[in-house]
Amino acid sequence: MKNKVSDVRDHLVAMLERLGDDNLSADEMNQVIERAKTTTMVATTYIGAVKVELDAIRLMDETGKLATAVGAPQQAPALTQGRP
C-alpha cells in the first residue's frame, strides 16, 4: 500500500468484490469475512486520521497557526489543470 486514501479505497473495493464471490466455500467465505472486518477497522482508523490532518490544514489556512502536535503539511500537487 502506498499510504494514500485512493489505495485504501481500492483495497476496500477489492474486499467487496471478494465478498461477492459465489465460488467460495463456506470456510473460505468465513475467512474473507473476518479479514473484511479487520480491514474495515484499520481503514476506519486511517480515514479518521486523514480527516484530522485535513482539519488541521484548514485551521492553518484560516488562522495561520498550527498545533505543535501536527507536522506542517506538505504541498500537494494540483488535482486538476488550471487549479492551484
PDB file with SEQRES, HELIX, SHEET and CRYST1 records, atoms N, CA, C and O in Angstrom:
SEQRES   1 A   84  MET LYS ASN LYS VAL SER ASP VAL ARG ASP HIS LEU VAL          
SEQRES   2 A   84  ALA MET LEU GLU ARG LEU GLY ASP ASP ASN LEU SER ALA          
SEQRES   3 A   84  ASP GLU MET ASN GLN VAL ILE GLU ARG ALA LYS THR THR          
SEQRES   4 A   84  THR MET VAL ALA THR THR TYR ILE GLY ALA VAL LYS VAL          
SEQRES   5 A   84  GLU LEU ASP ALA ILE ARG LEU MET ASP GLU THR GLY LYS          
SEQRES   6 A   84  LEU ALA THR ALA VAL GLY ALA PRO GLN GLN ALA PRO ALA          
SEQRES   7 A   84  LEU THR GLN GLY ARG PRO                                      
HELIX    1 AA1 VAL A    5  LEU A   19  1                                  15    
HELIX    2 AA2 ALA A   26  THR A   63  1                                  38    
CRYST1    1.000    1.000    1.000  90.00  90.00  90.00 P 1           1          
ATOM      1  N   MET A   1       0.847  -1.177   0.000  1.00  0.00           N  
ATOM      2  CA  MET A   1       0.000   0.000   0.000  1.00  0.00           C  
ATOM      3  C   MET A   1       0.893   1.241   0.000  1.00  0.00           C  
ATOM      4  O   MET A   1       1.972   1.237   0.592  1.00  0.00           O  
ATOM      5  N   LYS A   2       0.442   2.282  -0.657  1.00  0.00           N  
ATOM      6  CA  LYS A   2       1.252   3.484  -0.828  1.00  0.00           C  
ATOM      7  C   LYS A   2       0.851   4.598   0.126  1.00  0.00           C  
ATOM      8  O   LYS A   2       1.272   5.742  -0.047  1.00  0.00           O  
ATOM      9  N   ASN A   3       0.046   4.280   1.127  1.00  0.00           N  
ATOM     10  CA  ASN A   3      -0.350   5.248   2.136  1.00  0.00           C  
ATOM     11  C   ASN A   3      -1.131   6.431   1.575  1.00  0.00           C  
ATOM     12  O   ASN A   3      -0.934   7.568   2.003  1.00  0.00           O  
ATOM     13  N   LYS A   4      -2.010   6.166   0.623  1.00  0.00           N  
ATOM     14  CA  LYS A   4      -2.883   7.196   0.073  1.00  0.00           C  
ATOM     15  C   LYS A   4      -4.323   6.742   0.273  1.00  0.00           C  
ATOM     16  O   LYS A   4      -4.609   5.546   0.321  1.00  0.00           O  
ATOM     17  N   VAL A   5      -5.220   7.711   0.389  1.00  0.00           N  
ATOM     18  CA  VAL A   5      -6.625   7.384   0.563  1.00  0.00           C  
ATOM     19  C   VAL A   5      -7.141   6.586  -0.634  1.00  0.00           C  
ATOM     20  O   VAL A   5      -7.974   5.695  -0.470  1.00  0.00           O  
ATOM     21  N   SER A   6      -6.657   6.896  -1.828  1.00  0.00           N  
ATOM     22  CA  SER A   6      -7.101   6.159  -3.009  1.00  0.00           C  
ATOM     23  C   SER A   6      -6.710   4.678  -2.909  1.00  0.00           C  
ATOM     24  O   SER A   6      -7.441   3.813  -3.393  1.00  0.00           O  
ATOM     25  N   ASP A   7      -5.578   4.387  -2.294  1.00  0.00           N  
ATOM     26  CA  ASP A   7      -5.163   2.993  -2.106  1.00  0.00           C  
ATOM     27  C   ASP A   7      -6.088   2.279  -1.122  1.00  0.00           C  
ATOM     28  O   ASP A   7      -6.428   1.111  -1.312  1.00  0.00           O  
ATOM     29  N   VAL A   8      -6.489   2.990  -0.073  1.00  0.00           N  
ATOM     30  CA  VAL A   8      -7.435   2.407   0.889  1.00  0.00           C  
ATOM     31  C   VAL A   8      -8.753   2.100   0.179  1.00  0.00           C  
ATOM     32  O   VAL A   8      -9.328   1.026   0.353  1.00  0.00           O  
ATOM     33  N   ARG A   9      -9.221   3.055  -0.621  1.00  0.00           N  
ATOM     34  CA  ARG A   9     -10.472   2.851  -1.366  1.00  0.00           C  
ATOM     35  C   ARG A   9     -10.361   1.636  -2.285  1.00  0.00           C  
ATOM     36  O   ARG A   9     -11.263   0.800  -2.321  1.00  0.00           O  
ATOM     37  N   ASP A  10      -9.264   1.539  -3.023  1.00  0.00           N  
ATOM     38  CA  ASP A  10      -9.071   0.405  -3.928  1.00  0.00           C  
ATOM     39  C   ASP A  10      -9.069  -0.920  -3.169  1.00  0.00           C  
ATOM     40  O   ASP A  10      -9.644  -1.907  -3.628  1.00  0.00           O  
ATOM     41  N   HIS A  11      -8.431  -0.935  -2.025  1.00  0.00           N  
ATOM     42  CA  HIS A  11      -8.367  -2.154  -1.221  1.00  0.00           C  
ATOM     43  C   HIS A  11      -9.766  -2.541  -0.717  1.00  0.00           C  
ATOM     44  O   HIS A  11     -10.122  -3.719  -0.711  1.00  0.00           O  
ATOM     45  N   LEU A  12     -10.549  -1.549  -0.297  1.00  0.00           N  
ATOM     46  CA  LEU A  12     -11.899  -1.830   0.194  1.00  0.00           C  
ATOM     47  C   LEU A  12     -12.805  -2.348  -0.926  1.00  0.00           C  
ATOM     48  O   LEU A  12     -13.610  -3.254  -0.709  1.00  0.00           O  
ATOM     49  N   VAL A  13     -12.671  -1.771  -2.116  1.00  0.00           N  
ATOM     50  CA  VAL A  13     -13.463  -2.248  -3.254  1.00  0.00           C  
ATOM     51  C   VAL A  13     -13.074  -3.689  -3.605  1.00  0.00           C  
ATOM     52  O   VAL A  13     -13.940  -4.510  -3.903  1.00  0.00           O  
ATOM     53  N   ALA A  14     -11.794  -3.988  -3.570  1.00  0.00           N  
ATOM     54  CA  ALA A  14     -11.345  -5.357  -3.840  1.00  0.00           C  
ATOM     55  C   ALA A  14     -11.923  -6.321  -2.802  1.00  0.00           C  
ATOM     56  O   ALA A  14     -12.299  -7.447  -3.128  1.00  0.00           O  
ATOM     57  N   MET A  15     -11.987  -5.868  -1.558  1.00  0.00           N  
ATOM     58  CA  MET A  15     -12.556  -6.698  -0.494  1.00  0.00           C  
ATOM     59  C   MET A  15     -14.042  -6.929  -0.747  1.00  0.00           C  
ATOM     60  O   MET A  15     -14.534  -8.039  -0.544  1.00  0.00           O  
ATOM     61  N   LEU A  16     -14.761  -5.902  -1.188  1.00  0.00           N  
ATOM     62  CA  LEU A  16     -16.177  -6.067  -1.521  1.00  0.00           C  
ATOM     63  C   LEU A  16     -16.371  -7.075  -2.655  1.00  0.00           C  
ATOM     64  O   LEU A  16     -17.288  -7.896  -2.627  1.00  0.00           O  
ATOM     65  N   GLU A  17     -15.498  -6.994  -3.641  1.00  0.00           N  
ATOM     66  CA  GLU A  17     -15.587  -7.937  -4.751  1.00  0.00           C  
ATOM     67  C   GLU A  17     -15.365  -9.369  -4.270  1.00  0.00           C  
ATOM     68  O   GLU A  17     -16.039 -10.298  -4.714  1.00  0.00           O  
ATOM     69  N   ARG A  18     -14.427  -9.526  -3.374  1.00  0.00           N  
ATOM     70  CA  ARG A  18     -14.137 -10.866  -2.831  1.00  0.00           C  
ATOM     71  C   ARG A  18     -15.325 -11.386  -2.028  1.00  0.00           C  
ATOM     72  O   ARG A  18     -15.641 -12.575  -2.081  1.00  0.00           O  
ATOM     73  N   LEU A  19     -15.986 -10.494  -1.281  1.00  0.00           N  
ATOM     74  CA  LEU A  19     -17.162 -10.901  -0.510  1.00  0.00           C  
ATOM     75  C   LEU A  19     -18.309 -11.347  -1.419  1.00  0.00           C  
ATOM     76  O   LEU A  19     -19.150 -12.148  -1.012  1.00  0.00           O  
ATOM     77  N   GLY A  20     -18.342 -10.836  -2.634  1.00  0.00           N  
ATOM     78  CA  GLY A  20     -19.389 -11.193  -3.579  1.00  0.00           C  
ATOM     79  C   GLY A  20     -19.086 -12.416  -4.419  1.00  0.00           C  
ATOM     80  O   GLY A  20     -19.870 -12.771  -5.299  1.00  0.00           O  
ATOM     81  N   ASP A  21     -17.961 -13.065  -4.162  1.00  0.00           N  
ATOM     82  CA  ASP A  21     -17.560 -14.239  -4.937  1.00  0.00           C  
ATOM     83  C   ASP A  21     -18.410 -15.446  -4.535  1.00  0.00           C  
ATOM     84  O   ASP A  21     -18.290 -15.953  -3.420  1.00  0.00           O  
ATOM     85  N   ASP A  22     -19.261 -15.897  -5.441  1.00  0.00           N  
ATOM     86  CA  ASP A  22     -20.145 -17.026  -5.162  1.00  0.00           C  
ATOM     87  C   ASP A  22     -19.429 -18.376  -5.204  1.00  0.00           C  
ATOM     88  O   ASP A  22     -20.014 -19.392  -4.829  1.00  0.00           O  
ATOM     89  N   ASN A  23     -18.193 -18.400  -5.649  1.00  0.00           N  
ATOM     90  CA  ASN A  23     -17.460 -19.662  -5.796  1.00  0.00           C  
ATOM     91  C   ASN A  23     -16.663 -20.047  -4.550  1.00  0.00           C  
ATOM     92  O   ASN A  23     -15.962 -21.059  -4.560  1.00  0.00           O  
ATOM     93  N   LEU A  24     -16.757 -19.266  -3.489  1.00  0.00           N  
ATOM     94  CA  LEU A  24     -16.005 -19.573  -2.273  1.00  0.00           C  
ATOM     95  C   LEU A  24     -16.749 -20.600  -1.435  1.00  0.00           C  
ATOM     96  O   LEU A  24     -17.978 -20.596  -1.365  1.00  0.00           O  
ATOM     97  N   SER A  25     -15.984 -21.476  -0.803  1.00  0.00           N  
ATOM     98  CA  SER A  25     -16.586 -22.421   0.137  1.00  0.00           C  
ATOM     99  C   SER A  25     -16.995 -21.652   1.397  1.00  0.00           C  
ATOM    100  O   SER A  25     -16.610 -20.497   1.582  1.00  0.00           O  
ATOM    101  N   ALA A  26     -17.771 -22.298   2.250  1.00  0.00           N  
ATOM    102  CA  ALA A  26     -18.218 -21.658   3.491  1.00  0.00           C  
ATOM    103  C   ALA A  26     -17.026 -21.263   4.358  1.00  0.00           C  
ATOM    104  O   ALA A  26     -17.018 -20.190   4.962  1.00  0.00           O  
ATOM    105  N   ASP A  27     -16.016 -22.136   4.418  1.00  0.00           N  
ATOM    106  CA  ASP A  27     -14.824 -21.841   5.219  1.00  0.00           C  
ATOM    107  C   ASP A  27     -14.055 -20.654   4.640  1.00  0.00           C  
ATOM    108  O   ASP A  27     -13.623 -19.767   5.376  1.00  0.00           O  
ATOM    109  N   GLU A  28     -13.890 -20.647   3.315  1.00  0.00           N  
ATOM    110  CA  GLU A  28     -13.202 -19.521   2.669  1.00  0.00           C  
ATOM    111  C   GLU A  28     -13.963 -18.220   2.887  1.00  0.00           C  
ATOM    112  O   GLU A  28     -13.359 -17.179   3.143  1.00  0.00           O  
ATOM    113  N   MET A  29     -15.291 -18.281   2.785  1.00  0.00           N  
ATOM    114  CA  MET A  29     -16.106 -17.077   2.984  1.00  0.00           C  
ATOM    115  C   MET A  29     -15.969 -16.566   4.410  1.00  0.00           C  
ATOM    116  O   MET A  29     -15.896 -15.356   4.625  1.00  0.00           O  
ATOM    117  N   ASN A  30     -15.934 -17.470   5.391  1.00  0.00           N  
ATOM    118  CA  ASN A  30     -15.741 -17.047   6.781  1.00  0.00           C  
ATOM    119  C   ASN A  30     -14.400 -16.342   6.954  1.00  0.00           C  
ATOM    120  O   ASN A  30     -14.313 -15.343   7.668  1.00  0.00           O  
ATOM    121  N   GLN A  31     -13.355 -16.852   6.306  1.00  0.00           N  
ATOM    122  CA  GLN A  31     -12.047 -16.210   6.379  1.00  0.00           C  
ATOM    123  C   GLN A  31     -12.081 -14.830   5.732  1.00  0.00           C  
ATOM    124  O   GLN A  31     -11.501 -13.880   6.257  1.00  0.00           O  
ATOM    125  N   VAL A  32     -12.758 -14.720   4.600  1.00  0.00           N  
ATOM    126  CA  VAL A  32     -12.866 -13.437   3.904  1.00  0.00           C  
ATOM    127  C   VAL A  32     -13.641 -12.444   4.769  1.00  0.00           C  
ATOM    128  O   VAL A  32     -13.274 -11.273   4.854  1.00  0.00           O  
ATOM    129  N   ILE A  33     -14.698 -12.906   5.400  1.00  0.00           N  
ATOM    130  CA  ILE A  33     -15.499 -12.026   6.261  1.00  0.00           C  
ATOM    131  C   ILE A  33     -14.665 -11.518   7.431  1.00  0.00           C  
ATOM    132  O   ILE A  33     -14.708 -10.330   7.749  1.00  0.00           O  
ATOM    133  N   GLU A  34     -13.910 -12.398   8.071  1.00  0.00           N  
ATOM    134  CA  GLU A  34     -13.068 -11.969   9.197  1.00  0.00           C  
ATOM    135  C   GLU A  34     -12.016 -10.964   8.732  1.00  0.00           C  
ATOM    136  O   GLU A  34     -11.752  -9.973   9.414  1.00  0.00           O  
ATOM    137  N   ARG A  35     -11.426 -11.221   7.581  1.00  0.00           N  
ATOM    138  CA  ARG A  35     -10.432 -10.293   7.044  1.00  0.00           C  
ATOM    139  C   ARG A  35     -11.083  -8.950   6.701  1.00  0.00           C  
ATOM    140  O   ARG A  35     -10.491  -7.895   6.927  1.00  0.00           O  
ATOM    141  N   ALA A  36     -12.289  -8.993   6.159  1.00  0.00           N  
ATOM    142  CA  ALA A  36     -13.007  -7.764   5.823  1.00  0.00           C  
ATOM    143  C   ALA A  36     -13.300  -6.946   7.083  1.00  0.00           C  
ATOM    144  O   ALA A  36     -13.201  -5.719   7.064  1.00  0.00           O  
ATOM    145  N   LYS A  37     -13.655  -7.612   8.157  1.00  0.00           N  
ATOM    146  CA  LYS A  37     -13.913  -6.908   9.421  1.00  0.00           C  
ATOM    147  C   LYS A  37     -12.648  -6.200   9.907  1.00  0.00           C  
ATOM    148  O   LYS A  37     -12.690  -5.036  10.305  1.00  0.00           O  
ATOM    149  N   THR A  38     -11.541  -6.909   9.870  1.00  0.00           N  
ATOM    150  CA  THR A  38     -10.265  -6.327  10.290  1.00  0.00           C  
ATOM    151  C   THR A  38      -9.868  -5.172   9.378  1.00  0.00           C  
ATOM    152  O   THR A  38      -9.437  -4.118   9.847  1.00  0.00           O  
ATOM    153  N   THR A  39     -10.014  -5.379   8.082  1.00  0.00           N  
ATOM    154  CA  THR A  39      -9.683  -4.331   7.109  1.00  0.00           C  
ATOM    155  C   THR A  39     -10.530  -3.086   7.364  1.00  0.00           C  
ATOM    156  O   THR A  39     -10.029  -1.964   7.295  1.00  0.00           O  
ATOM    157  N   THR A  40     -11.803  -3.286   7.654  1.00  0.00           N  
ATOM    158  CA  THR A  40     -12.701  -2.166   7.924  1.00  0.00           C  
ATOM    159  C   THR A  40     -12.248  -1.377   9.143  1.00  0.00           C  
ATOM    160  O   THR A  40     -12.263  -0.146   9.127  1.00  0.00           O  
ATOM    161  N   MET A  41     -11.848  -2.070  10.194  1.00  0.00           N  
ATOM    162  CA  MET A  41     -11.382  -1.367  11.393  1.00  0.00           C  
ATOM    163  C   MET A  41     -10.135  -0.544  11.103  1.00  0.00           C  
ATOM    164  O   MET A  41     -10.036   0.608  11.526  1.00  0.00           O  
ATOM    165  N   VAL A  42      -9.188  -1.129  10.385  1.00  0.00           N  
ATOM    166  CA  VAL A  42      -7.948  -0.423  10.065  1.00  0.00           C  
ATOM    167  C   VAL A  42      -8.230   0.760   9.145  1.00  0.00           C  
ATOM    168  O   VAL A  42      -7.707   1.854   9.358  1.00  0.00           O  
ATOM    169  N   ALA A  43      -9.058   0.544   8.123  1.00  0.00           N  
ATOM    170  CA  ALA A  43      -9.378   1.615   7.174  1.00  0.00           C  
ATOM    171  C   ALA A  43     -10.116   2.753   7.867  1.00  0.00           C  
ATOM    172  O   ALA A  43      -9.865   3.921   7.572  1.00  0.00           O  
ATOM    173  N   THR A  44     -11.012   2.430   8.775  1.00  0.00           N  
ATOM    174  CA  THR A  44     -11.740   3.460   9.515  1.00  0.00           C  
ATOM    175  C   THR A  44     -10.787   4.323  10.334  1.00  0.00           C  
ATOM    176  O   THR A  44     -10.923   5.546  10.373  1.00  0.00           O  
ATOM    177  N   THR A  45      -9.830   3.687  10.982  1.00  0.00           N  
ATOM    178  CA  THR A  45      -8.837   4.424  11.764  1.00  0.00           C  
ATOM    179  C   THR A  45      -7.982   5.303  10.867  1.00  0.00           C  
ATOM    180  O   THR A  45      -7.714   6.457  11.201  1.00  0.00           O  
ATOM    181  N   TYR A  46      -7.554   4.771   9.735  1.00  0.00           N  
ATOM    182  CA  TYR A  46      -6.725   5.526   8.790  1.00  0.00           C  
ATOM    183  C   TYR A  46      -7.484   6.733   8.251  1.00  0.00           C  
ATOM    184  O   TYR A  46      -6.949   7.841   8.213  1.00  0.00           O  
ATOM    185  N   ILE A  47      -8.719   6.521   7.838  1.00  0.00           N  
ATOM    186  CA  ILE A  47      -9.513   7.607   7.283  1.00  0.00           C  
ATOM    187  C   ILE A  47      -9.778   8.673   8.348  1.00  0.00           C  
ATOM    188  O   ILE A  47      -9.775   9.866   8.043  1.00  0.00           O  
ATOM    189  N   GLY A  48     -10.005   8.254   9.583  1.00  0.00           N  
ATOM    190  CA  GLY A  48     -10.173   9.219  10.675  1.00  0.00           C  
ATOM    191  C   GLY A  48      -8.929  10.074  10.873  1.00  0.00           C  
ATOM    192  O   GLY A  48      -9.030  11.276  11.117  1.00  0.00           O  
ATOM    193  N   ALA A  49      -7.761   9.458  10.769  1.00  0.00           N  
ATOM    194  CA  ALA A  49      -6.506  10.209  10.907  1.00  0.00           C  
ATOM    195  C   ALA A  49      -6.340  11.207   9.765  1.00  0.00           C  
ATOM    196  O   ALA A  49      -5.877  12.327   9.979  1.00  0.00           O  
ATOM    197  N   VAL A  50      -6.714  10.806   8.567  1.00  0.00           N  
ATOM    198  CA  VAL A  50      -6.630  11.717   7.417  1.00  0.00           C  
ATOM    199  C   VAL A  50      -7.565  12.905   7.625  1.00  0.00           C  
ATOM    200  O   VAL A  50      -7.203  14.038   7.307  1.00  0.00           O  
ATOM    201  N   LYS A  51      -8.761  12.659   8.156  1.00  0.00           N  
ATOM    202  CA  LYS A  51      -9.708  13.750   8.422  1.00  0.00           C  
ATOM    203  C   LYS A  51      -9.124  14.738   9.420  1.00  0.00           C  
ATOM    204  O   LYS A  51      -9.277  15.948   9.253  1.00  0.00           O  
ATOM    205  N   VAL A  52      -8.458  14.238  10.454  1.00  0.00           N  
ATOM    206  CA  VAL A  52      -7.833  15.119  11.441  1.00  0.00           C  
ATOM    207  C   VAL A  52      -6.754  15.981  10.776  1.00  0.00           C  
ATOM    208  O   VAL A  52      -6.644  17.175  11.053  1.00  0.00           O  
ATOM    209  N   GLU A  53      -5.966  15.365   9.904  1.00  0.00           N  
ATOM    210  CA  GLU A  53      -4.935  16.123   9.194  1.00  0.00           C  
ATOM    211  C   GLU A  53      -5.561  17.215   8.324  1.00  0.00           C  
ATOM    212  O   GLU A  53      -5.068  18.343   8.289  1.00  0.00           O  
ATOM    213  N   LEU A  54      -6.634  16.884   7.630  1.00  0.00           N  
ATOM    214  CA  LEU A  54      -7.301  17.878   6.786  1.00  0.00           C  
ATOM    215  C   LEU A  54      -7.875  19.012   7.628  1.00  0.00           C  
ATOM    216  O   LEU A  54      -7.801  20.176   7.234  1.00  0.00           O  
ATOM    217  N   ASP A  55      -8.446  18.680   8.781  1.00  0.00           N  
ATOM    218  CA  ASP A  55      -8.947  19.723   9.688  1.00  0.00           C  
ATOM    219  C   ASP A  55      -7.814  20.628  10.151  1.00  0.00           C  
ATOM    220  O   ASP A  55      -7.989  21.843  10.239  1.00  0.00           O  
ATOM    221  N   ALA A  56      -6.657  20.049  10.446  1.00  0.00           N  
ATOM    222  CA  ALA A  56      -5.504  20.839  10.868  1.00  0.00           C  
ATOM    223  C   ALA A  56      -5.038  21.764   9.749  1.00  0.00           C  
ATOM    224  O   ALA A  56      -4.683  22.915  10.002  1.00  0.00           O  
ATOM    225  N   ILE A  57      -5.038  21.270   8.523  1.00  0.00           N  
ATOM    226  CA  ILE A  57      -4.636  22.093   7.379  1.00  0.00           C  
ATOM    227  C   ILE A  57      -5.626  23.237   7.184  1.00  0.00           C  
ATOM    228  O   ILE A  57      -5.220  24.370   6.923  1.00  0.00           O  
ATOM    229  N   ARG A  58      -6.923  22.951   7.308  1.00  0.00           N  
ATOM    230  CA  ARG A  58      -7.934  24.010   7.188  1.00  0.00           C  
ATOM    231  C   ARG A  58      -7.735  25.068   8.271  1.00  0.00           C  
ATOM    232  O   ARG A  58      -7.831  26.264   7.996  1.00  0.00           O  
ATOM    233  N   LEU A  59      -7.461  24.633   9.493  1.00  0.00           N  
ATOM    234  CA  LEU A  59      -7.230  25.561  10.590  1.00  0.00           C  
ATOM    235  C   LEU A  59      -6.024  26.439  10.299  1.00  0.00           C  
ATOM    236  O   LEU A  59      -6.051  27.642  10.558  1.00  0.00           O  
ATOM    237  N   MET A  60      -4.974  25.846   9.765  1.00  0.00           N  
ATOM    238  CA  MET A  60      -3.783  26.617   9.418  1.00  0.00           C  
ATOM    239  C   MET A  60      -4.107  27.634   8.318  1.00  0.00           C  
ATOM    240  O   MET A  60      -3.654  28.777   8.374  1.00  0.00           O  
ATOM    241  N   ASP A  61      -4.886  27.218   7.327  1.00  0.00           N  
ATOM    242  CA  ASP A  61      -5.276  28.141   6.262  1.00  0.00           C  
ATOM    243  C   ASP A  61      -6.091  29.314   6.804  1.00  0.00           C  
ATOM    244  O   ASP A  61      -5.929  30.449   6.357  1.00  0.00           O  
ATOM    245  N   GLU A  62      -6.974  29.033   7.775  1.00  0.00           N  
ATOM    246  CA  GLU A  62      -7.850  30.061   8.321  1.00  0.00           C  
ATOM    247  C   GLU A  62      -7.156  30.972   9.323  1.00  0.00           C  
ATOM    248  O   GLU A  62      -7.425  32.172   9.359  1.00  0.00           O  
ATOM    249  N   THR A  63      -6.264  30.412  10.138  1.00  0.00           N  
ATOM    250  CA  THR A  63      -5.679  31.189  11.234  1.00  0.00           C  
ATOM    251  C   THR A  63      -4.195  31.469  11.076  1.00  0.00           C  
ATOM    252  O   THR A  63      -3.653  32.359  11.732  1.00  0.00           O  
ATOM    253  N   GLY A  64      -3.537  30.715  10.209  1.00  0.00           N  
ATOM    254  CA  GLY A  64      -2.093  30.852  10.073  1.00  0.00           C  
ATOM    255  C   GLY A  64      -1.336  30.161  11.197  1.00  0.00           C  
ATOM    256  O   GLY A  64      -0.113  30.273  11.285  1.00  0.00           O  
ATOM    257  N   LYS A  65      -2.060  29.445  12.060  1.00  0.00           N  
ATOM    258  CA  LYS A  65      -1.439  28.746  13.182  1.00  0.00           C  
ATOM    259  C   LYS A  65      -1.724  27.265  13.069  1.00  0.00           C  
ATOM    260  O   LYS A  65      -2.753  26.845  12.539  1.00  0.00           O  
ATOM    261  N   LEU A  66      -0.791  26.486  13.580  1.00  0.00           N  
ATOM    262  CA  LEU A  66      -0.927  25.038  13.545  1.00  0.00           C  
ATOM    263  C   LEU A  66      -0.505  24.491  14.903  1.00  0.00           C  
ATOM    264  O   LEU A  66       0.511  24.909  15.459  1.00  0.00           O  
ATOM    265  N   ALA A  67      -1.279  23.565  15.427  1.00  0.00           N  
ATOM    266  CA  ALA A  67      -0.935  22.954  16.709  1.00  0.00           C  
ATOM    267  C   ALA A  67       0.436  22.302  16.615  1.00  0.00           C  
ATOM    268  O   ALA A  67       0.779  21.727  15.582  1.00  0.00           O  
ATOM    269  N   THR A  68       1.215  22.387  17.675  1.00  0.00           N  
ATOM    270  CA  THR A  68       2.569  21.838  17.649  1.00  0.00           C  
ATOM    271  C   THR A  68       2.575  20.322  17.483  1.00  0.00           C  
ATOM    272  O   THR A  68       3.570  19.755  17.033  1.00  0.00           O  
ATOM    273  N   ALA A  69       1.481  19.665  17.840  1.00  0.00           N  
ATOM    274  CA  ALA A  69       1.407  18.208  17.703  1.00  0.00           C  
ATOM    275  C   ALA A  69       1.234  17.772  16.255  1.00  0.00           C  
ATOM    276  O   ALA A  69       1.393  16.594  15.936  1.00  0.00           O  
ATOM    277  N   VAL A  70       0.914  18.706  15.388  1.00  0.00           N  
ATOM    278  CA  VAL A  70       0.679  18.390  13.982  1.00  0.00           C  
ATOM    279  C   VAL A  70       1.846  18.908  13.162  1.00  0.00           C  
ATOM    280  O   VAL A  70       2.221  20.075  13.275  1.00  0.00           O  
ATOM    281  N   GLY A  71       2.415  18.054  12.345  1.00  0.00           N  
ATOM    282  CA  GLY A  71       3.509  18.476  11.477  1.00  0.00           C  
ATOM    283  C   GLY A  71       2.992  19.387  10.374  1.00  0.00           C  
ATOM    284  O   GLY A  71       1.813  19.337  10.024  1.00  0.00           O  
ATOM    285  N   ALA A  72       3.854  20.201   9.840  1.00  0.00           N  
ATOM    286  CA  ALA A  72       3.466  21.089   8.749  1.00  0.00           C  
ATOM    287  C   ALA A  72       3.050  20.265   7.534  1.00  0.00           C  
ATOM    288  O   ALA A  72       3.708  19.280   7.200  1.00  0.00           O  
ATOM    289  N   PRO A  73       1.969  20.659   6.877  1.00  0.00           N  
ATOM    290  CA  PRO A  73       1.520  19.896   5.701  1.00  0.00           C  
ATOM    291  C   PRO A  73       2.485  20.050   4.544  1.00  0.00           C  
ATOM    292  O   PRO A  73       3.150  21.075   4.397  1.00  0.00           O  
ATOM    293  N   GLN A  74       2.548  19.008   3.724  1.00  0.00           N  
ATOM    294  CA  GLN A  74       3.367  19.065   2.529  1.00  0.00           C  
ATOM    295  C   GLN A  74       2.529  19.641   1.403  1.00  0.00           C  
ATOM    296  O   GLN A  74       1.304  19.528   1.407  1.00  0.00           O  
ATOM    297  N   GLN A  75       3.191  20.253   0.446  1.00  0.00           N  
ATOM    298  CA  GLN A  75       2.491  20.805  -0.703  1.00  0.00           C  
ATOM    299  C   GLN A  75       1.990  19.660  -1.571  1.00  0.00           C  
ATOM    300  O   GLN A  75       2.781  18.828  -2.016  1.00  0.00           O  
ATOM    301  N   ALA A  76       0.699  19.609  -1.813  1.00  0.00           N  
ATOM    302  CA  ALA A  76       0.121  18.566  -2.660  1.00  0.00           C  
ATOM    303  C   ALA A  76       0.084  19.050  -4.100  1.00  0.00           C  
ATOM    304  O   ALA A  76      -0.091  20.245  -4.340  1.00  0.00           O  
ATOM    305  N   PRO A  77       0.243  18.157  -5.058  1.00  0.00           N  
ATOM    306  CA  PRO A  77       0.144  18.573  -6.458  1.00  0.00           C  
ATOM    307  C   PRO A  77      -1.289  18.964  -6.789  1.00  0.00           C  
ATOM    308  O   PRO A  77      -2.228  18.486  -6.153  1.00  0.00           O  
ATOM    309  N   ALA A  78      -1.461  19.835  -7.784  1.00  0.00           N  
ATOM    310  CA  ALA A  78      -2.783  20.254  -8.195  1.00  0.00           C  
ATOM    311  C   ALA A  78      -3.564  19.050  -8.694  1.00  0.00           C  
ATOM    312  O   ALA A  78      -3.022  18.185  -9.381  1.00  0.00           O  
ATOM    313  N   LEU A  79      -4.849  19.002  -8.340  1.00  0.00           N  
ATOM    314  CA  LEU A  79      -5.694  17.879  -8.722  1.00  0.00           C  
ATOM    315  C   LEU A  79      -6.214  17.995 -10.153  1.00  0.00           C  
ATOM    316  O   LEU A  79      -6.383  16.987 -10.840  1.00  0.00           O  
ATOM    317  N   THR A  80      -6.465  19.207 -10.594  1.00  0.00           N  
ATOM    318  CA  THR A  80      -6.950  19.414 -11.958  1.00  0.00           C  
ATOM    319  C   THR A  80      -6.185  20.548 -12.590  1.00  0.00           C  
ATOM    320  O   THR A  80      -5.597  21.376 -11.895  1.00  0.00           O  
ATOM    321  N   GLN A  81      -6.191  20.589 -13.894  1.00  0.00           N  
ATOM    322  CA  GLN A  81      -5.480  21.655 -14.597  1.00  0.00           C  
ATOM    323  C   GLN A  81      -6.186  22.982 -14.330  1.00  0.00           C  
ATOM    324  O   GLN A  81      -7.409  23.037 -14.195  1.00  0.00           O  
ATOM    325  N   GLY A  82      -5.406  24.028 -14.258  1.00  0.00           N  
ATOM    326  CA  GLY A  82      -5.948  25.351 -14.059  1.00  0.00           C  
ATOM    327  C   GLY A  82      -6.292  25.666 -12.613  1.00  0.00           C  
ATOM    328  O   GLY A  82      -6.754  26.761 -12.293  1.00  0.00           O  
ATOM    329  N   ARG A  83      -6.060  24.688 -11.742  1.00  0.00           N  
ATOM    330  CA  ARG A  83      -6.328  24.887 -10.322  1.00  0.00           C  
ATOM    331  C   ARG A  83      -5.003  24.898  -9.575  1.00  0.00           C  
ATOM    332  O   ARG A  83      -4.174  24.017  -9.800  1.00  0.00           O  
ATOM    333  N   PRO A  84      -4.779  25.863  -8.697  1.00  0.00           N  
ATOM    334  CA  PRO A  84      -3.502  25.897  -7.964  1.00  0.00           C  
ATOM    335  C   PRO A  84      -3.345  24.750  -7.002  1.00  0.00           C  
ATOM    336  O   PRO A  84      -2.324  24.652  -6.321  1.00  0.00           O  
TER     337      PRO A  84                                                      
END                                                                             
